[in-house]
Amino acid sequence: MASQQRIETLKGLIAQDPKDSFSRYALALEYSGINEPVTAIELLEELLTLDPKYLPAYHMLGQLLGKLNRTPDAKRIYRAGIDLATEQNDEKTVKELREELEELEDEW
């Protein structure tokens, strides 16, 4: 299935269930994959407003913000994700997010 077709399918799923965090996340992945990071960021920010406990969004959003040289925003997102992953006892994600954060901090 081509990206545009997946995008339309995901938009339809979100229209049917606006609280569908996974479909919103998948839609952001599709936009990121077709090199539309600004749209992906907007979708992820919207997702975190609707579902602040959706942990995978923090990792992807931090990466996209970092790629657009929005380093302070990326650091803030990674720190929030680390806090949430710690709260959820998800040590693997804590480690991954800390590594991403450390890479950004090493650049400064």
N, CA, C and O atoms as a Tinker XYZ file with bonds, in Angstrom:
   432  protein
     1  N      0.858000   -1.184000    0.000000    73     2
     2  CA     0.000000    0.000000    0.000000    64     1     3
     3  C      0.902000    1.244000    0.000000    63     2     4     5
     4  O      1.799000    1.351000    0.836000    81     3
     5  N      0.680000    2.156000   -0.901000    73     3     6
     6  CA     1.476000    3.379000   -1.008000    64     5     7
     7  C      1.225000    4.283000    0.188000    63     6     8     9
     8  O      0.178000    4.211000    0.830000    81     7
     9  N      2.199000    5.135000    0.477000    73     7    10
    10  CA     2.096000    6.015000    1.639000    64     9    11
    11  C      0.834000    6.865000    1.617000    63    10    12    13
    12  O      0.158000    6.995000    2.637000    81    11
    13  N      0.512000    7.442000    0.472000    73    11    14
    14  CA    -0.670000    8.304000    0.405000    64    13    15
    15  C     -1.940000    7.518000    0.728000    63    14    16    17
    16  O     -2.850000    8.033000    1.379000    81    15
    17  N     -1.993000    6.279000    0.271000    73    15    18
    18  CA    -3.149000    5.434000    0.563000    64    17    19
    19  C     -3.206000    5.108000    2.062000    63    18    20    21
    20  O     -4.283000    5.117000    2.658000    81    19
    21  N     -2.052000    4.821000    2.667000    73    19    22
    22  CA    -2.011000    4.556000    4.116000    64    21    23
    23  C     -2.428000    5.805000    4.889000    63    22    24    25
    24  O     -3.144000    5.717000    5.887000    81    23
    25  N     -1.973000    6.972000    4.420000    73    23    26
    26  CA    -2.337000    8.224000    5.071000    64    25    27
    27  C     -3.848000    8.406000    5.058000    63    26    28    29
    28  O     -4.445000    8.754000    6.076000    81    27
    29  N     -4.458000    8.175000    3.918000    73    27    30
    30  CA    -5.916000    8.330000    3.823000    64    29    31
    31  C     -6.647000    7.317000    4.711000    63    30    32    33
    32  O     -7.641000    7.649000    5.357000    81    31
    33  N     -6.148000    6.091000    4.735000    73    31    34
    34  CA    -6.747000    5.065000    5.593000    64    33    35
    35  C     -6.652000    5.475000    7.065000    63    34    36    37
    36  O     -7.627000    5.367000    7.810000    81    35
    37  N     -5.486000    5.937000    7.472000    73    35    38
    38  CA    -5.290000    6.342000    8.875000    64    37    39
    39  C     -6.152000    7.555000    9.227000    63    38    40    41
    40  O     -6.710000    7.627000   10.322000    81    39
    41  N     -6.259000    8.496000    8.306000    73    39    42
    42  CA    -7.132000    9.656000    8.548000    64    41    43
    43  C     -8.579000    9.200000    8.757000    63    42    44    45
    44  O     -9.294000    9.734000    9.605000    81    43
    45  N     -8.994000    8.206000    7.974000    73    43    46
    46  CA   -10.341000    7.666000    8.119000    64    45    47
    47  C    -10.537000    7.004000    9.474000    63    46    48    49
    48  O    -11.584000    7.162000   10.102000    81    47
    49  N     -9.532000    6.264000    9.925000    73    47    50
    50  CA    -9.620000    5.623000   11.234000    64    49    51
    51  C     -9.705000    6.659000   12.353000    63    50    52    53
    52  O    -10.456000    6.489000   13.314000    81    51
    53  N     -8.933000    7.728000   12.218000    73    51    54
    54  CA    -8.957000    8.790000   13.226000    64    53    55
    55  C    -10.294000    9.517000   13.212000    63    54    56    57
    56  O    -10.811000    9.896000   14.262000    81    55
    57  N    -10.852000    9.711000   12.021000    73    55    58
    58  CA   -12.169000   10.358000   11.932000    64    57    59
    59  C    -13.229000    9.508000   12.638000    63    58    60    61
    60  O    -14.130000   10.046000   13.282000    81    59
    61  N    -13.120000    8.193000   12.517000    73    59    62
    62  CA   -14.061000    7.292000   13.183000    64    61    63
    63  C    -13.854000    7.269000   14.686000    63    62    64    65
    64  O    -14.815000    7.163000   15.448000    81    63
    65  N    -12.593000    7.369000   15.118000    73    63    66
    66  CA   -12.267000    7.324000   16.543000    64    65    67
    67  C    -11.159000    8.333000   16.829000    63    66    68    69
    68  O     -9.980000    7.981000   16.782000    81    67
    69  N    -11.520000    9.586000   17.126000    73    67    70
    70  CA   -10.518000   10.628000   17.364000    64    69    71
    71  C     -9.574000   10.334000   18.541000    63    70    72    73
    72  O     -8.529000   10.972000   18.664000    81    71
    73  N     -9.927000    9.389000   19.391000    73    71    74
    74  CA    -9.076000    9.035000   20.531000    64    73    75
    75  C     -8.140000    7.869000   20.225000    63    74    76    77
    76  O     -7.487000    7.348000   21.129000    81    75
    77  N     -8.070000    7.456000   18.967000    73    75    78
    78  CA    -7.232000    6.333000   18.553000    64    77    79
    79  C     -5.767000    6.781000   18.488000    63    78    80    81
    80  O     -5.297000    7.263000   17.458000    81    79
    81  N     -5.068000    6.615000   19.596000    73    79    82
    82  CA    -3.682000    7.077000   19.683000    64    81    83
    83  C     -2.765000    6.356000   18.706000    63    82    84    85
    84  O     -1.890000    6.976000   18.101000    81    83
    85  N     -2.959000    5.045000   18.549000    73    83    86
    86  CA    -2.081000    4.306000   17.656000    64    85    87
    87  C     -2.195000    4.802000   16.216000    63    86    88    89
    88  O     -1.179000    4.985000   15.545000    81    87
    89  N     -3.412000    5.020000   15.737000    73    87    90
    90  CA    -3.586000    5.488000   14.352000    64    89    91
    91  C     -2.986000    6.878000   14.168000    63    90    92    93
    92  O     -2.412000    7.170000   13.119000    81    91
    93  N     -3.113000    7.730000   15.169000    73    91    94
    94  CA    -2.535000    9.069000   15.091000    64    93    95
    95  C     -1.004000    8.971000   15.043000    63    94    96    97
    96  O     -0.354000    9.686000   14.280000    81    95
    97  N     -0.439000    8.084000   15.860000    73    95    98
    98  CA     1.004000    7.858000   15.869000    64    97    99
    99  C      1.461000    7.306000   14.514000    63    98   100   101
   100  O      2.459000    7.763000   13.956000    81    99
   101  N      0.727000    6.325000   13.993000    73    99   102
   102  CA     1.067000    5.736000   12.701000    64   101   103
   103  C      0.990000    6.783000   11.584000    63   102   104   105
   104  O      1.798000    6.763000   10.655000    81   103
   105  N      0.031000    7.683000   11.675000    73   103   106
   106  CA    -0.087000    8.753000   10.684000    64   105   107
   107  C      1.138000    9.668000   10.734000    63   106   108   109
   108  O      1.658000   10.080000    9.697000    81   107
   109  N      1.586000    9.977000   11.937000    73   107   110
   110  CA     2.801000   10.786000   12.082000    64   109   111
   111  C      4.002000   10.057000   11.469000    63   110   112   113
   112  O      4.843000   10.683000   10.824000    81   111
   113  N      4.081000    8.746000   11.667000    73   111   114
   114  CA     5.164000    7.960000   11.060000    64   113   115
   115  C      5.127000    8.050000    9.540000    63   114   116   117
   116  O      6.165000    8.178000    8.890000    81   115
   117  N      3.938000    7.984000    8.988000    73   115   118
   118  CA     3.802000    8.078000    7.527000    64   117   119
   119  C      4.290000    9.441000    7.027000    63   118   120   121
   120  O      5.027000    9.514000    6.043000    81   119
   121  N      3.886000   10.507000    7.696000    73   119   122
   122  CA     4.334000   11.836000    7.268000    64   121   123
   123  C      5.841000   11.995000    7.430000    63   122   124   125
   124  O      6.498000   12.624000    6.600000    81   123
   125  N      6.375000   11.432000    8.481000    73   123   126
   126  CA     7.825000   11.467000    8.654000    64   125   127
   127  C      8.503000   10.713000    7.520000    63   126   128   129
   128  O      9.538000   11.144000    7.013000    81   127
   129  N      7.918000    9.588000    7.125000    73   127   130
   130  CA     8.481000    8.759000    6.065000    64   129   131
   131  C      8.466000    9.399000    4.689000    63   130   132   133
   132  O      9.266000    9.041000    3.825000    81   131
   133  N      7.552000   10.349000    4.481000    73   131   134
   134  CA     7.521000   11.036000    3.183000    64   133   135
   135  C      8.154000   12.434000    3.306000    63   134   136   137
   136  O      7.896000   13.326000    2.498000    81   135
   137  N      8.981000   12.589000    4.332000    73   135   138
   138  CA     9.756000   13.808000    4.557000    64   137   139
   139  C      8.877000   15.037000    4.767000    63   138   140   141
   140  O      9.113000   16.094000    4.183000    81   139
   141  N      7.864000   14.880000    5.607000    73   139   142
   142  CA     7.038000   16.002000    6.042000    64   141   143
   143  C      7.100000   16.076000    7.564000    63   142   144   145
   144  O      6.108000   15.827000    8.249000    81   143
   145  N      8.301000   16.429000    8.094000    73   143   146
   146  CA     8.487000   16.404000    9.544000    64   145   147
   147  C      7.614000   17.403000   10.303000    63   146   148   149
   148  O      7.216000   17.130000   11.435000    81   147
   149  N      7.314000   18.534000    9.713000    73   147   150
   150  CA     6.503000   19.532000   10.412000    64   149   151
   151  C      5.094000   18.977000   10.668000    63   150   152   153
   152  O      4.546000   19.144000   11.758000    81   151
   153  N      4.525000   18.325000    9.673000    73   151   154
   154  CA     3.207000   17.713000    9.845000    64   153   155
   155  C      3.280000   16.595000   10.882000    63   154   156   157
   156  O      2.390000   16.468000   11.722000    81   155
   157  N      4.334000   15.790000   10.826000    73   155   158
   158  CA     4.509000   14.711000   11.803000    64   157   159
   159  C      4.609000   15.276000   13.215000    63   158   160   161
   160  O      4.007000   14.738000   14.143000    81   159
   161  N      5.363000   16.351000   13.380000    73   159   162
   162  CA     5.501000   16.987000   14.696000    64   161   163
   163  C      4.147000   17.485000   15.192000    63   162   164   165
   164  O      3.795000   17.281000   16.354000    81   163
   165  N      3.399000   18.128000   14.328000    73   163   166
   166  CA     2.075000   18.630000   14.722000    64   165   167
   167  C      1.173000   17.490000   15.185000    63   166   168   169
   168  O      0.465000   17.614000   16.185000    81   167
   169  N      1.205000   16.385000   14.453000    73   167   170
   170  CA     0.383000   15.224000   14.826000    64   169   171
   171  C      0.820000   14.642000   16.170000    63   170   172   173
   172  O     -0.021000   14.270000   16.988000    81   171
   173  N      2.118000   14.563000   16.396000    73   171   174
   174  CA     2.612000   14.012000   17.656000    64   173   175
   175  C      2.306000   14.933000   18.836000    63   174   176   177
   176  O      1.965000   14.465000   19.922000    81   175
   177  N      2.429000   16.240000   18.618000    73   175   178
   178  CA     2.083000   17.182000   19.680000    64   177   179
   179  C      0.597000   17.086000   20.016000    63   178   180   181
   180  O      0.207000   17.136000   21.183000    81   179
   181  N     -0.221000   16.949000   18.982000    73   179   182
   182  CA    -1.655000   16.774000   19.183000    64   181   183
   183  C     -1.933000   15.462000   19.927000    63   182   184   185
   184  O     -2.764000   15.420000   20.834000    81   183
   185  N     -1.241000   14.414000   19.542000    73   183   186
   186  CA    -1.393000   13.118000   20.204000    64   185   187
   187  C     -1.066000   13.232000   21.690000    63   186   188   189
   188  O     -1.809000   12.726000   22.531000    81   187
   189  N      0.039000   13.892000   22.012000    73   187   190
   190  CA     0.430000   14.005000   23.418000    64   189   191
   191  C     -0.507000   14.909000   24.212000    63   190   192   193
   192  O     -0.625000   14.763000   25.428000    81   191
   193  N     -1.164000   15.828000   23.542000    73   191   194
   194  CA    -2.187000   16.630000   24.214000    64   193   195
   195  C     -3.392000   15.751000   24.554000    63   194   196   197
   196  O     -3.961000   15.852000   25.641000    81   195
   197  N     -3.771000   14.888000   23.607000    73   195   198
   198  CA    -4.926000   14.001000   23.803000    64   197   199
   199  C     -4.613000   12.810000   24.705000    63   198   200   201
   200  O     -5.467000   12.358000   25.467000    81   199
   201  N     -3.388000   12.309000   24.613000    73   199   202
   202  CA    -3.004000   11.101000   25.342000    64   201   203
   203  C     -1.553000   11.246000   25.831000    63   202   204   205
   204  O     -0.637000   10.672000   25.243000    81   203
   205  N     -1.354000   12.019000   26.912000    73   203   206
   206  CA     0.009000   12.288000   27.379000    64   205   207
   207  C      0.765000   11.059000   27.884000    63   206   208   209
   208  O      1.962000   11.149000   28.156000    81   207
   209  N      0.106000    9.938000   28.011000    73   207   210
   210  CA     0.762000    8.704000   28.479000    64   209   211
   211  C      1.190000    7.796000   27.328000    63   210   212   213
   212  O      1.654000    6.680000   27.562000    81   211
   213  N      1.038000    8.268000   26.079000    73   211   214
   214  CA     1.404000    7.447000   24.918000    64   213   215
   215  C      2.914000    7.560000   24.703000    63   214   216   217
   216  O      3.393000    8.424000   23.969000    81   215
   217  N      3.632000    6.681000   25.351000    73   215   218
   218  CA     5.093000    6.756000   25.446000    64   217   219
   219  C      5.841000    6.757000   24.109000    63   218   220   221
   220  O      6.799000    7.520000   23.978000    81   219
   221  N      5.466000    5.953000   23.109000    73   219   222
   222  CA     6.250000    5.953000   21.862000    64   221   223
   223  C      6.322000    7.330000   21.188000    63   222   224   225
   224  O      7.276000    7.616000   20.464000    81   223
   225  N      5.337000    8.165000   21.422000    73   223   226
   226  CA     5.329000    9.482000   20.775000    64   225   227
   227  C      6.480000   10.362000   21.245000    63   226   228   229
   228  O      6.969000   11.194000   20.481000    81   227
   229  N      6.918000   10.194000   22.479000    73   227   230
   230  CA     8.001000   11.027000   23.001000    64   229   231
   231  C      9.300000   10.765000   22.248000    63   230   232   233
   232  O     10.033000   11.700000   21.922000    81   231
   233  N      9.580000    9.516000   21.975000    73   231   234
   234  CA    10.816000    9.175000   21.281000    64   233   235
   235  C     10.826000    9.748000   19.863000    63   234   236   237
   236  O     11.792000   10.386000   19.441000    81   235
   237  N      9.746000    9.510000   19.147000    73   235   238
   238  CA     9.678000    9.986000   17.768000    64   237   239
   239  C      9.668000   11.511000   17.700000    63   238   240   241
   240  O     10.346000   12.103000   16.860000    81   239
   241  N      8.899000   12.143000   18.581000    73   239   242
   242  CA     8.830000   13.602000   18.579000    64   241   243
   243  C     10.189000   14.209000   18.909000    63   242   244   245
   244  O     10.604000   15.180000   18.277000    81   243
   245  N     10.879000   13.648000   19.885000    73   243   246
   246  CA    12.217000   14.141000   20.216000    64   245   247
   247  C     13.163000   14.043000   19.035000    63   246   248   249
   248  O     13.927000   14.970000   18.769000    81   247
   249  N     13.116000   12.922000   18.324000    73   247   250
   250  CA    13.987000   12.743000   17.153000    64   249   251
   251  C     13.680000   13.772000   16.068000    63   250   252   253
   252  O     14.590000   14.374000   15.498000    81   251
   253  N     12.401000   13.967000   15.787000    73   251   254
   254  CA    12.024000   14.921000   14.737000    64   253   255
   255  C     12.420000   16.347000   15.111000    63   254   256   257
   256  O     12.919000   17.100000   14.275000    81   255
   257  N     12.197000   16.707000   16.358000    73   255   258
   258  CA    12.581000   18.052000   16.801000    64   257   259
   259  C     14.093000   18.234000   16.712000    63   258   260   261
   260  O     14.575000   19.295000   16.314000    81   259
   261  N     14.831000   17.202000   17.082000    73   259   262
   262  CA    16.288000   17.264000   16.986000    64   261   263
   263  C     16.757000   17.439000   15.546000    63   262   264   265
   264  O     17.682000   18.206000   15.281000    81   263
   265  N     16.123000   16.729000   14.619000    73   263   266
   266  CA    16.499000   16.834000   13.203000    64   265   267
   267  C     16.242000   18.225000   12.650000    63   266   268   269
   268  O     16.916000   18.662000   11.718000    81   267
   269  N     15.261000   18.923000   13.227000    73   267   270
   270  CA    14.959000   20.288000   12.773000    64   269   271
   271  C     15.700000   21.337000   13.601000    63   270   272   273
   272  O     15.371000   22.522000   13.566000    81   271
   273  N     16.703000   20.878000   14.341000    73   271   274
   274  CA    17.531000   21.752000   15.180000    64   273   275
   275  C     16.718000   22.515000   16.223000    63   274   276   277
   276  O     17.084000   23.624000   16.615000    81   275
   277  N     15.627000   21.922000   16.666000    73   275   278
   278  CA    14.839000   22.490000   17.760000    64   277   279
   279  C     15.271000   21.782000   19.048000    63   278   280   281
   280  O     14.473000   21.142000   19.733000    81   279
   281  N     16.565000   21.922000   19.346000    73   279   282
   282  CA    17.205000   21.181000   20.430000    64   281   283
   283  C     16.550000   21.407000   21.787000    63   282   284   285
   284  O     16.287000   20.426000   22.483000    81   283
   285  N     16.269000   22.644000   22.207000    73   283   286
   286  CA    15.630000   22.807000   23.523000    64   285   287
   287  C     14.285000   22.086000   23.620000    63   286   288   289
   288  O     13.958000   21.510000   24.658000    81   287
   289  N     13.509000   22.118000   22.537000    73   287   290
   290  CA    12.222000   21.415000   22.526000    64   289   291
   291  C     12.437000   19.905000   22.585000    63   290   292   293
   292  O     11.726000   19.204000   23.305000    81   291
   293  N     13.405000   19.407000   21.839000    73   291   294
   294  CA    13.701000   17.971000   21.846000    64   293   295
   295  C     14.115000   17.522000   23.246000    63   294   296   297
   296  O     13.662000   16.481000   23.722000    81   295
   297  N     14.964000   18.292000   23.901000    73   295   298
   298  CA    15.399000   17.950000   25.259000    64   297   299
   299  C     14.216000   17.912000   26.218000    63   298   300   301
   300  O     14.115000   17.011000   27.051000    81   299
   301  N     13.331000   18.882000   26.102000    73   299   302
   302  CA    12.154000   18.929000   26.968000    64   301   303
   303  C     11.293000   17.687000   26.769000    63   302   304   305
   304  O     10.807000   17.103000   27.737000    81   303
   305  N     11.106000   17.287000   25.519000    73   303   306
   306  CA    10.294000   16.107000   25.211000    64   305   307
   307  C     10.972000   14.846000   25.731000    63   306   308   309
   308  O     10.317000   13.993000   26.329000    81   307
   309  N     12.268000   14.720000   25.512000    73   307   310
   310  CA    12.972000   13.536000   26.013000    64   309   311
   311  C     12.866000   13.452000   27.533000    63   310   312   313
   312  O     12.643000   12.370000   28.076000    81   311
   313  N     13.022000   14.570000   28.221000    73   311   314
   314  CA    12.923000   14.555000   29.688000    64   313   315
   315  C     11.529000   14.154000   30.149000    63   314   316   317
   316  O     11.380000   13.394000   31.105000    81   315
   317  N     10.516000   14.663000   29.472000    73   315   318
   318  CA     9.139000   14.282000   29.817000    64   317   319
   319  C      8.921000   12.792000   29.553000    63   318   320   321
   320  O      8.262000   12.111000   30.338000    81   319
   321  N      9.469000   12.291000   28.459000    73   319   322
   322  CA     9.356000   10.869000   28.150000    64   321   323
   323  C     10.078000   10.000000   29.167000    63   322   324   325
   324  O      9.588000    8.934000   29.538000    81   323
   325  N     11.249000   10.456000   29.619000    73   323   326
   326  CA    11.994000    9.724000   30.648000    64   325   327
   327  C     11.172000    9.655000   31.931000    63   326   328   329
   328  O     11.092000    8.603000   32.566000    81   327
   329  N     10.564000   10.769000   32.310000    73   327   330
   330  CA     9.727000   10.792000   33.512000    64   329   331
   331  C      8.570000    9.808000   33.384000    63   330   332   333
   332  O      8.287000    9.056000   34.317000    81   331
   333  N      7.900000    9.810000   32.233000    73   331   334
   334  CA     6.768000    8.917000   32.015000    64   333   335
   335  C      7.221000    7.453000   31.985000    63   334   336   337
   336  O      6.576000    6.595000   32.588000    81   335
   337  N      8.319000    7.166000   31.292000    73   335   338
   338  CA     8.816000    5.790000   31.222000    64   337   339
   339  C      9.222000    5.291000   32.611000    63   338   340   341
   340  O      9.010000    4.124000   32.942000    81   339
   341  N      9.798000    6.167000   33.411000    73   339   342
   342  CA    10.150000    5.802000   34.785000    64   341   343
   343  C      8.888000    5.479000   35.575000    63   342   344   345
   344  O      8.832000    4.487000   36.300000    81   343
   345  N      7.884000    6.324000   35.426000    73   343   346
   346  CA     6.593000    6.107000   36.091000    64   345   347
   347  C      5.964000    4.783000   35.663000    63   346   348   349
   348  O      5.322000    4.110000   36.469000    81   347
   349  N      6.145000    4.412000   34.404000    73   347   350
   350  CA     5.569000    3.171000   33.861000    64   349   351
   351  C      6.493000    1.961000   34.052000    63   350   352   353
   352  O      6.185000    0.862000   33.592000    81   351
   353  N      7.624000    2.170000   34.732000    73   351   354
   354  CA     8.608000    1.105000   34.964000    64   353   355
   355  C      9.099000    0.476000   33.661000    63   354   356   357
   356  O      9.305000   -0.736000   33.589000    81   355
   357  N      9.285000    1.299000   32.640000    73   355   358
   358  CA     9.754000    0.834000   31.338000    64   357   359
   359  C     11.238000    1.211000   31.210000    63   358   360   361
   360  O     11.588000    2.230000   30.616000    81   359
   361  N     12.084000    0.372000   31.777000    73   359   362
   362  CA    13.520000    0.674000   31.837000    64   361   363
   363  C     14.174000    0.736000   30.459000    63   362   364   365
   364  O     15.095000    1.525000   30.245000    81   363
   365  N     13.707000   -0.086000   29.531000    73   363   366
   366  CA    14.278000   -0.076000   28.175000    64   365   367
   367  C     14.064000    1.287000   27.529000    63   366   368   369
   368  O     14.981000    1.840000   26.920000    81   367
   369  N     12.860000    1.828000   27.659000    73   367   370
   370  CA    12.569000    3.133000   27.067000    64   369   371
   371  C     13.300000    4.238000   27.804000    63   370   372   373
   372  O     13.764000    5.190000   27.176000    81   371
   373  N     13.414000    4.135000   29.128000    73   371   374
   374  CA    14.186000    5.124000   29.894000    64   373   375
   375  C     15.600000    5.184000   29.335000    63   374   376   377
   376  O     16.130000    6.267000   29.087000    81   375
   377  N     16.212000    4.016000   29.136000    73   375   378
   378  CA    17.591000    3.947000   28.625000    64   377   379
   379  C     17.692000    4.574000   27.233000    63   378   380   381
   380  O     18.602000    5.358000   26.965000    81   379
   381  N     16.755000    4.225000   26.353000    73   379   382
   382  CA    16.790000    4.756000   24.985000    64   381   383
   383  C     16.634000    6.275000   24.969000    63   382   384   385
   384  O     17.355000    6.969000   24.253000    81   383
   385  N     15.695000    6.785000   25.756000    73   383   386
   386  CA    15.463000    8.229000   25.781000    64   385   387
   387  C     16.641000    8.964000   26.403000    63   386   388   389
   388  O     17.004000   10.050000   25.950000    81   387
   389  N     17.242000    8.380000   27.437000    73   387   390
   390  CA    18.432000    9.004000   28.041000    64   389   391
   391  C     19.571000    9.079000   27.037000    63   390   392   393
   392  O     20.282000   10.083000   26.972000    81   391
   393  N     19.747000    8.019000   26.255000    73   391   394
   394  CA    20.811000    8.020000   25.241000    64   393   395
   395  C     20.569000    9.123000   24.209000    63   394   396   397
   396  O     21.500000    9.828000   23.819000    81   395
   397  N     19.327000    9.271000   23.771000    73   395   398
   398  CA    18.991000   10.332000   22.814000    64   397   399
   399  C     19.263000   11.711000   23.423000    63   398   400   401
   400  O     19.829000   12.589000   22.773000    81   399
   401  N     18.852000   11.881000   24.671000    73   399   402
   402  CA    19.065000   13.161000   25.362000    64   401   403
   403  C     20.552000   13.452000   25.508000    63   402   404   405
   404  O     20.992000   14.578000   25.276000    81   403
   405  N     21.321000   12.450000   25.888000    73   403   406
   406  CA    22.773000   12.633000   26.050000    64   405   407
   407  C     23.434000   13.032000   24.740000    63   406   408   409
   408  O     24.348000   13.857000   24.729000    81   407
   409  N     22.975000   12.449000   23.633000    73   407   410
   410  CA    23.530000   12.829000   22.324000    64   409   411
   411  C     23.295000   14.301000   22.046000    63   410   412   413
   412  O     24.183000   14.991000   21.544000    81   411
   413  N     22.103000   14.787000   22.368000    73   411   414
   414  CA    21.796000   16.212000   22.156000    64   413   415
   415  C     22.640000   17.084000   23.073000    63   414   416   417
   416  O     23.129000   18.134000   22.658000    81   415
   417  N     22.809000   16.657000   24.299000    73   415   418
   418  CA    23.576000   17.457000   25.246000    64   417   419
   419  C     25.044000   17.488000   24.877000    63   418   420   421
   420  O     25.728000   18.475000   25.147000    81   419
   421  N     25.548000   16.408000   24.257000    73   419   422
   422  CA    26.945000   16.378000   23.821000    64   421   423
   423  C     27.205000   17.358000   22.682000    63   422   424   425
   424  O     28.324000   17.837000   22.500000    81   423
   425  N     26.154000   17.646000   21.921000    73   423   426
   426  CA    26.298000   18.568000   20.788000    64   425   427
   427  C     26.464000   20.006000   21.256000    63   426   428   429
   428  O     26.986000   20.844000   20.519000    81   427
   429  N     26.026000   20.296000   22.471000    73   427   430
   430  CA    26.078000   21.674000   22.956000    64   429   431
   431  C     27.315000   21.887000   23.706000    63   430   432
   432  O     27.555000   22.988000   24.203000    81   431
